[in-house]
Amino acid sequence: MFTSSLIALLLTTLASSSSADQPAGKPLKVFILAGQSNMQGHAKIATFDYIGDDPATLPMLNEMVGTDGAPRTVKDTWISYLTQGRGTPNGEGFGKLSSGYGARTDPTSASDKIGPELTFGIYMQKSLKEPILIIKTAWGGKSLHTDFRPPSAGRYELSDADVASIVKRGGDLDEERAKRAAQSGVYYRLMMDHVKSVLKDIQRVYPDYDAKQGYEVAGFVWFQGWNDVVNSRVYPRRGQDGGYDKYSEWMAAFIRDVRKDLKSPAMPFVIGVLGVNGPIDNVSERYRSIHGTFREAMAAPASLPEFKGNVIAVRTAPFWDMPLDRIQKKREEVNQQKRRLQSQVKNGELTEEEAATQLAKVQAGLVSAEEEALWKRGASNAGYHYYGCAKTMAQIGRAFAEAVLEMQSNESKQD
């Protein structure tokens, strides 16, 4: 016969085994993810199955979905996500980590996309085996030079190329200077304000948080770059040696300022190095030196002596999907032929029916039915968003987690 005390003990044991309480005496580990559209993430859930085509990534897919094929909710992992939809104000989504925390139309509602956060959370959880909180802030189309500009860098000052462009179009230099000054660091401040707001009331996001045990900001991941690599006025010597030195300078200042603002001087910091177009020899000759020098500039702060052992640059180019890339190159050729045929129709050289017939022949000769089917399974967005390929985004998220874990391991060995 069970005594009342034994029943109480059993109930307590069952409750503790199924709850997500913090381990006794250990602070909650908090990880911050920040950046622009690739940190938001444009990989549709519909491309998950493509991950399973590759035996090397099939185990990762099995971590992401259940036996029924539906996306999993990650155990003991919570997220707060500040972002903005197209034409919508900033908003927050929060809850247990699952798919749907990628780019959103409505910031407060789950989408059909993921970013790096999903597998980052999965692999952090697999390693730590304790509750974790992710705070993610990401907005599309944002730069480091202005939008995320760190406080210690001061306001953005117009470059000579900026001035020449403004004068050429008859703009007012004083107005432009004031405008750029007002824009400087806006998204850095939004990011930091949100992080601090969540940390002040963690129970709102993670109800079982024990304030007595506190929290530890255990890592920061930065994934950005597009709006800097393409800007020839801010970086007029882009593609040349030293052409992106200012990015390296501002990135180092960003790391210092974030650590200062979060009172975490040695916080592990990951720089996700932009890897659009994959291996550098796969980048078109026109842009190869631009992307090559920018990638090195992004990674450079990790080599500074002051950041030794606690800043890692993760190269994302190796996760670029080459099979999809080969198909896309053929699709681009089809589009070139389509534009040529449209021009001929406009000039009266062909009828619309003749152009359609020729285009169908071109497409059939370049892109097979199997390739078209593969594209639909694996890609869901443009190249600057890594083709919206979940296989790519999932590998990037895992690599970010592994980098943070490596730095934590190094830190524990030094203690």
Backbone torsions as a table, in degrees:
resi	resn	phi	psi	omega
1	MET	NA	135.7	178.4
2	PHE	-79.6	131.4	173.0
3	THR	-82.1	162.4	-179.9
4	SER	-62.8	-34.6	-179.7
5	SER	-69.4	-36.2	179.3
6	LEU	-68.9	-40.4	177.4
7	ILE	-60.9	-43.3	179.4
8	ALA	-61.6	-39.9	179.5
9	LEU	-64.6	-42.4	179.4
10	LEU	-62.9	-43.4	179.7
11	LEU	-62.7	-40.6	179.0
12	THR	-64.1	-42.0	-179.9
13	THR	-64.1	-44.4	179.4
14	LEU	-63.0	-42.0	-179.1
15	ALA	-63.6	-42.9	-177.7
16	SER	-69.2	-32.0	-178.3
17	SER	-74.7	-22.7	-177.3
18	SER	-103.4	-9.2	-177.9
19	SER	-88.1	173.7	-179.4
20	ALA	-115.8	41.3	-179.9
21	ASP	-65.2	150.9	174.8
22	GLN	-65.9	142.7	174.6
23	PRO	-57.3	139.5	-175.7
24	ALA	-53.8	127.6	175.0
25	GLY	79.3	-0.5	-177.5
26	LYS	-107.5	133.7	177.0
27	PRO	-70.7	151.6	176.2
28	LEU	-67.1	131.4	177.7
29	LYS	-85.3	127.5	-178.3
30	VAL	-116.8	133.6	178.9
31	PHE	-123.4	137.4	-178.0
32	ILE	-111.9	130.5	176.0
33	LEU	-118.3	130.5	-177.1
34	ALA	-146.2	154.8	177.1
35	GLY	156.0	-154.0	-178.2
36	GLN	-110.9	-142.1	-165.5
37	SER	-63.9	-31.0	178.7
38	ASN	-76.6	-21.1	169.6
39	MET	-76.7	-35.8	170.9
40	GLN	-55.0	-56.2	177.8
41	GLY	99.4	122.7	-179.1
42	HIS	-119.3	25.3	178.3
43	ALA	-89.5	117.3	-177.4
44	LYS	-75.5	146.1	177.3
45	ILE	-58.4	-28.4	-179.7
46	ALA	-61.3	-17.2	179.6
47	THR	-95.2	5.6	-179.5
48	PHE	-57.6	-44.1	-174.7
49	ASP	-58.0	-30.5	-179.8
50	TYR	-59.6	-29.4	179.1
51	ILE	-59.6	-34.9	-176.4
52	GLY	-75.7	-9.9	178.6
53	ASP	-67.4	-26.4	-176.4
54	ASP	-101.4	118.8	179.9
55	PRO	-55.7	-27.8	-178.9
56	ALA	-70.8	-27.9	-178.0
57	THR	-109.6	-3.1	177.7
58	LEU	-56.8	-42.1	177.9
59	PRO	-60.1	-32.7	178.1
60	MET	-67.7	-40.8	176.3
61	LEU	-59.6	-40.5	-179.5
62	ASN	-65.5	-23.3	173.9
63	GLU	-77.2	-26.7	-173.9
64	MET	-87.9	-26.9	-177.4
65	VAL	-128.0	158.2	177.4
66	GLY	-85.6	-176.5	-179.5
67	THR	-64.8	-21.3	177.9
68	ASP	-86.3	-0.7	179.6
69	GLY	86.3	-5.1	-179.8
70	ALA	-82.7	145.2	179.1
71	PRO	-58.0	139.7	179.6
72	ARG	-82.4	157.3	163.2
73	THR	-94.7	131.1	-173.7
74	VAL	-77.4	127.5	-177.2
75	LYS	-61.1	135.6	170.8
76	ASP	53.8	33.3	-178.1
77	THR	-133.6	124.7	-177.4
78	TRP	-118.1	157.1	-178.5
79	ILE	-142.9	142.3	167.3
80	SER	-119.6	128.9	-171.3
81	TYR	-129.7	112.3	176.1
82	LEU	-100.5	124.3	-179.7
83	THR	-155.9	-170.0	-178.5
84	GLN	-142.7	134.6	174.4
85	GLY	-85.7	176.4	178.6
86	ARG	-67.5	112.9	178.8
87	GLY	75.8	13.7	179.6
88	THR	-114.9	157.3	175.7
89	PRO	-72.6	169.3	175.7
90	ASN	-59.9	144.9	177.8
91	GLY	-154.5	165.3	-176.5
92	GLU	-119.5	136.1	167.2
93	GLY	-114.6	141.6	179.2
94	PHE	-151.5	161.4	180.0
95	GLY	149.6	-161.8	176.1
96	LYS	-71.1	143.3	-177.1
97	LEU	-68.6	131.9	177.2
98	SER	-156.5	-176.7	172.1
99	SER	-67.2	160.4	-179.9
100	GLY	103.5	-2.1	177.5
101	TYR	-98.9	26.6	171.9
102	GLY	-87.6	-155.9	178.5
103	ALA	-59.0	140.6	-173.9
104	ARG	-129.5	147.9	170.4
105	THR	-78.7	-45.4	173.6
106	ASP	-109.1	114.7	-176.0
107	PRO	-55.8	-25.4	-174.9
108	THR	-91.9	-5.1	-175.4
109	SER	-121.2	144.9	180.0
110	ALA	-59.7	143.9	177.7
111	SER	-109.0	-172.3	176.7
112	ASP	-102.4	27.6	-175.6
113	LYS	-131.0	160.1	172.0
114	ILE	-127.8	159.1	168.5
115	GLY	-119.2	-157.2	-179.9
116	PRO	-70.2	-15.7	-172.8
117	GLU	-61.0	-33.2	-173.4
118	LEU	-64.9	-56.8	-178.8
119	THR	-75.7	-24.7	172.2
120	PHE	-57.9	-48.8	179.7
121	GLY	-65.8	-40.4	-179.8
122	ILE	-59.1	-48.3	-173.9
123	TYR	-80.8	-26.6	171.1
124	MET	-66.1	-42.6	-179.3
125	GLN	-65.4	-41.3	179.3
126	LYS	-59.9	-35.5	-177.9
127	SER	-82.5	-47.2	-173.2
128	LEU	-81.3	-34.9	180.0
129	LYS	54.8	46.6	176.5
130	GLU	-155.2	161.9	-179.5
131	PRO	-58.5	139.2	175.7
132	ILE	-136.0	156.0	178.3
133	LEU	-124.0	129.9	175.2
134	ILE	-108.5	130.1	172.9
135	ILE	-113.9	115.5	-175.6
136	LYS	-115.9	131.0	174.6
137	THR	-131.6	121.6	-177.0
138	ALA	-155.3	140.8	179.1
139	TRP	-139.1	142.2	179.2
140	GLY	-73.3	149.1	172.6
141	GLY	70.1	33.5	-176.5
142	LYS	-115.2	143.6	-176.0
143	SER	-104.6	161.9	168.5
144	LEU	-83.6	-35.8	-175.0
145	HIS	-62.5	-28.7	-179.5
146	THR	-127.7	-60.9	-169.9
147	ASP	-62.9	-49.5	179.9
148	PHE	-98.2	19.1	-174.5
149	ARG	-55.1	125.6	-177.8
150	PRO	-70.7	147.9	-176.2
151	PRO	-54.9	-40.1	-175.6
152	SER	-69.5	-12.4	178.2
153	ALA	-82.3	-8.5	-176.9
154	GLY	73.0	-179.3	179.9
155	ARG	-75.0	157.4	179.7
156	TYR	-69.5	130.2	176.5
157	GLU	-103.7	133.8	-178.7
158	LEU	-58.5	134.9	175.7
159	SER	-80.3	168.7	176.5
160	ASP	-59.2	-37.6	179.1
161	ALA	-67.6	-37.1	175.0
162	ASP	-59.8	-49.3	-177.2
163	VAL	-60.2	-45.7	-179.5
164	ALA	-60.8	-40.5	-180.0
165	SER	-66.4	-41.7	-179.4
166	ILE	-65.9	-44.2	179.3
167	VAL	-63.1	-41.3	-178.1
168	LYS	-60.8	-37.4	-179.9
169	ARG	-93.1	8.0	175.4
170	GLY	75.9	25.6	-179.7
171	GLY	-79.8	168.2	179.7
172	ASP	-96.1	115.4	-176.2
173	LEU	-62.3	-40.8	-179.6
174	ASP	-64.0	-41.3	177.9
175	GLU	-63.7	-42.2	-179.4
176	GLU	-66.4	-39.0	178.1
177	ARG	-63.6	-43.0	179.5
178	ALA	-65.6	-39.8	179.5
179	LYS	-63.3	-46.3	-178.7
180	ARG	-67.8	-35.3	177.3
181	ALA	-63.2	-40.3	179.8
182	ALA	-67.9	-31.4	-179.2
183	GLN	-79.8	-20.7	-173.6
184	SER	-61.6	120.9	174.0
185	GLY	75.8	8.6	-178.0
186	VAL	-57.7	-44.4	-176.1
187	TYR	-80.7	-22.9	169.9
188	TYR	-62.3	-45.6	-177.8
189	ARG	-69.0	-39.4	176.5
190	LEU	-61.3	-43.2	177.6
191	MET	-59.0	-52.3	-174.9
192	MET	-68.1	-38.6	178.2
193	ASP	-62.0	-39.8	-179.4
194	HIS	-68.9	-43.9	179.1
195	VAL	-57.6	-47.6	-178.0
196	LYS	-66.8	-35.4	178.1
197	SER	-63.7	-43.9	178.9
198	VAL	-65.2	-42.2	-178.1
199	LEU	-66.5	-24.6	177.7
200	LYS	-74.1	-24.5	-177.7
201	ASP	-142.3	66.6	-176.4
202	ILE	-64.1	-32.6	-177.9
203	GLN	-61.6	-22.8	177.1
204	ARG	-63.2	-33.8	-179.3
205	VAL	-96.4	-43.1	-178.9
206	TYR	-120.2	93.7	-171.2
207	PRO	-58.6	-28.2	-176.7
208	ASP	-89.9	11.4	-179.6
209	TYR	-61.8	134.0	178.4
210	ASP	-103.7	104.2	-176.6
211	ALA	-62.4	-25.9	179.8
212	LYS	-66.0	-32.0	179.7
213	GLN	-85.2	-19.9	174.8
214	GLY	74.5	-166.3	-178.8
215	TYR	-139.3	163.3	176.2
216	GLU	-132.2	124.0	173.3
217	VAL	-75.9	102.0	-166.0
218	ALA	-98.7	-0.8	178.7
219	GLY	174.5	152.7	-179.9
220	PHE	-135.0	132.6	178.6
221	VAL	-121.4	127.8	179.8
222	TRP	-113.8	125.9	-179.9
223	PHE	-139.1	106.1	-171.0
224	GLN	-158.8	-168.6	170.0
225	GLY	133.8	-32.8	-170.8
226	TRP	-58.6	-45.2	-176.3
227	ASN	-74.5	-4.7	170.8
228	ASP	-97.7	-43.9	-176.4
229	VAL	-62.1	-29.8	-175.6
230	VAL	-90.0	-4.3	-172.7
231	ASN	-93.0	105.6	-177.4
232	SER	-85.2	-10.7	177.5
233	ARG	-85.4	-41.0	176.6
234	VAL	-69.8	-36.5	-178.2
235	TYR	-122.2	73.8	-173.9
236	PRO	-65.4	-17.7	179.7
237	ARG	-105.7	24.4	-178.4
238	ARG	-59.0	143.0	-177.3
239	GLY	91.6	-13.8	177.1
240	GLN	-103.7	160.0	176.9
241	ASP	-56.5	127.7	-180.0
242	GLY	81.3	0.7	-175.6
243	GLY	-65.4	-23.9	179.0
244	TYR	-115.1	25.0	-179.6
245	ASP	-58.1	-33.4	-179.7
246	LYS	-63.5	-35.2	177.6
247	TYR	-62.1	-45.3	178.7
248	SER	-58.5	-43.0	-179.6
249	GLU	-62.6	-46.0	-178.8
250	TRP	-70.8	-32.8	178.2
251	MET	-66.2	-42.3	177.9
252	ALA	-63.3	-40.7	177.7
253	ALA	-64.7	-37.8	178.5
254	PHE	-60.4	-46.0	-179.6
255	ILE	-61.2	-46.8	-179.9
256	ARG	-61.5	-44.2	-176.4
257	ASP	-67.7	-41.3	178.3
258	VAL	-61.3	-45.7	179.9
259	ARG	-63.3	-39.2	178.6
260	LYS	-65.7	-47.1	-177.6
261	ASP	-65.5	-30.0	-179.7
262	LEU	-97.0	4.0	178.8
263	LYS	53.3	45.0	-178.7
264	SER	-137.2	78.9	-168.9
265	PRO	-64.2	-21.8	-179.3
266	ALA	-120.7	21.6	-178.4
267	MET	-54.8	128.8	176.2
268	PRO	-55.4	132.3	-176.0
269	PHE	-130.8	127.7	178.7
270	VAL	-109.8	128.6	171.3
271	ILE	-100.8	112.0	175.1
272	GLY	-81.0	108.0	-174.7
273	VAL	-78.9	124.3	-179.1
274	LEU	-53.5	129.0	-176.0
275	GLY	-129.7	24.6	179.5
276	VAL	-57.4	136.3	-176.8
277	ASN	83.0	-1.1	172.1
278	GLY	76.1	-149.6	-178.9
279	PRO	-51.4	144.3	-171.1
280	ILE	-60.4	-30.2	179.0
281	ASP	-75.7	-5.7	175.1
282	ASN	-91.6	-12.8	177.7
283	VAL	-74.5	140.3	-179.4
284	SER	-57.7	148.5	-175.5
285	GLU	-56.4	-34.5	-178.8
286	ARG	-60.4	-36.1	-174.4
287	TYR	-111.4	2.4	-172.8
288	ARG	-60.8	-47.7	-178.2
289	SER	-68.8	-32.3	178.6
290	ILE	-64.1	-51.7	-179.3
291	HIS	-68.8	-36.2	-179.6
292	GLY	-64.1	-48.1	-179.4
293	THR	-69.4	-32.7	178.9
294	PHE	-68.2	-42.2	178.9
295	ARG	-58.7	-41.8	179.4
296	GLU	-66.7	-37.3	178.8
297	ALA	-66.7	-38.1	177.2
298	MET	-62.8	-42.5	-175.3
299	ALA	-78.0	-20.5	-170.2
300	ALA	-54.3	-42.0	-177.7
301	PRO	-57.9	-27.6	-179.8
302	ALA	-64.5	-18.4	-179.4
303	SER	-93.0	-3.6	179.6
304	LEU	-68.7	138.0	-179.4
305	PRO	-54.4	-36.9	-177.5
306	GLU	-66.2	-20.6	-177.8
307	PHE	-106.2	11.0	-177.0
308	LYS	-60.1	124.8	175.9
309	GLY	86.4	-12.1	-179.4
310	ASN	-130.5	10.9	169.5
311	VAL	-135.1	127.5	178.1
312	ILE	-126.9	134.4	173.4
313	ALA	-95.1	120.5	178.7
314	VAL	-100.6	116.4	178.8
315	ARG	-77.3	123.4	-178.6
316	THR	-96.4	-9.1	179.5
317	ALA	-57.0	-37.1	-179.8
318	PRO	-62.1	-15.7	-178.4
319	PHE	-95.1	-0.4	175.6
320	TRP	-60.6	135.2	-174.9
321	ASP	-87.0	105.1	-176.0
322	MET	-69.7	-38.2	175.9
323	PRO	-58.6	-42.7	176.9
324	LEU	-66.4	-36.8	-179.8
325	ASP	-62.2	-41.7	179.7
326	ARG	-64.4	-37.7	177.5
327	ILE	-67.8	-41.4	-179.1
328	GLN	-62.5	-37.2	178.0
329	LYS	-61.8	-37.6	176.2
330	LYS	-68.9	-39.4	177.9
331	ARG	-62.9	-37.8	177.7
332	GLU	-64.3	-37.6	177.6
333	GLU	-65.6	-38.9	175.9
334	VAL	-60.9	-42.9	-179.5
335	ASN	-64.9	-36.1	176.3
336	GLN	-62.5	-43.8	178.4
337	GLN	-65.6	-35.7	178.3
338	LYS	-62.7	-43.9	178.9
339	ARG	-64.4	-38.1	178.3
340	ARG	-63.4	-44.1	-179.6
341	LEU	-67.1	-38.0	177.3
342	GLN	-62.4	-38.1	177.2
343	SER	-64.1	-39.3	179.1
344	GLN	-67.0	-35.8	176.1
345	VAL	-65.0	-44.3	-179.5
346	LYS	-61.5	-35.3	-179.6
347	ASN	-84.7	-0.3	178.5
348	GLY	81.1	11.4	-179.1
349	GLU	-81.0	-24.9	179.4
350	LEU	-137.7	153.3	170.1
351	THR	-84.6	164.8	179.0
352	GLU	-62.5	-36.8	179.6
353	GLU	-65.7	-42.0	179.2
354	GLU	-64.8	-41.2	179.5
355	ALA	-64.3	-41.4	-179.9
356	ALA	-64.0	-39.6	179.3
357	THR	-64.8	-44.5	179.6
358	GLN	-64.9	-40.2	-179.4
359	LEU	-64.7	-40.1	178.9
360	ALA	-61.5	-39.3	178.3
361	LYS	-66.6	-41.9	179.0
362	VAL	-61.3	-46.8	-177.5
363	GLN	-64.4	-42.8	-179.9
364	ALA	-64.2	-31.4	-179.1
365	GLY	-79.7	-21.4	-176.7
366	LEU	-102.0	-44.7	-175.2
367	VAL	-116.9	113.9	-179.4
368	SER	-73.2	164.6	177.6
369	ALA	-61.6	-36.8	179.2
370	GLU	-65.7	-40.4	178.9
371	GLU	-67.6	-39.6	178.7
372	GLU	-63.7	-39.7	178.3
373	ALA	-66.5	-39.4	179.0
374	LEU	-64.9	-41.0	178.5
375	TRP	-59.7	-44.7	-178.4
376	LYS	-65.9	-29.7	179.3
377	ARG	-78.6	-33.1	-171.0
378	GLY	-105.1	-22.0	-174.3
379	ALA	-117.4	146.9	178.6
380	SER	-146.1	9.0	-178.7
381	ASN	-159.9	-173.7	-174.9
382	ALA	-79.8	168.9	-178.0
383	GLY	-60.4	-38.3	-179.1
384	TYR	-68.1	-9.4	172.3
385	HIS	-110.6	32.4	177.9
386	TYR	54.6	36.6	180.0
387	TYR	62.1	13.0	-177.3
388	GLY	57.9	37.2	-174.8
389	CYS	-96.7	117.5	-178.2
390	ALA	-64.2	-30.8	178.1
391	LYS	-61.4	-42.8	178.5
392	THR	-67.0	-49.7	-176.1
393	MET	-64.0	-37.3	-179.8
394	ALA	-66.7	-39.7	178.2
395	GLN	-67.0	-36.1	178.0
396	ILE	-64.6	-46.1	179.3
397	GLY	-60.2	-41.3	178.2
398	ARG	-64.5	-41.5	179.7
399	ALA	-63.6	-37.2	176.7
400	PHE	-62.6	-44.3	179.3
401	ALA	-62.6	-43.5	-179.1
402	GLU	-63.1	-35.4	178.9
403	ALA	-67.2	-43.0	177.6
404	VAL	-62.6	-44.3	-179.8
405	LEU	-62.8	-37.0	177.2
406	GLU	-61.9	-43.6	179.8
407	MET	-68.0	-37.5	177.0
408	GLN	-64.1	-38.5	178.5
409	SER	-65.3	-42.1	178.0
410	ASN	-62.0	-39.4	-179.4
411	GLU	-65.7	-41.4	-178.8
412	SER	-67.5	-31.6	178.4
413	LYS	-69.1	-29.1	-178.8
414	GLN	-80.8	-22.4	-178.3
415	ASP	-70.0	NA	NA
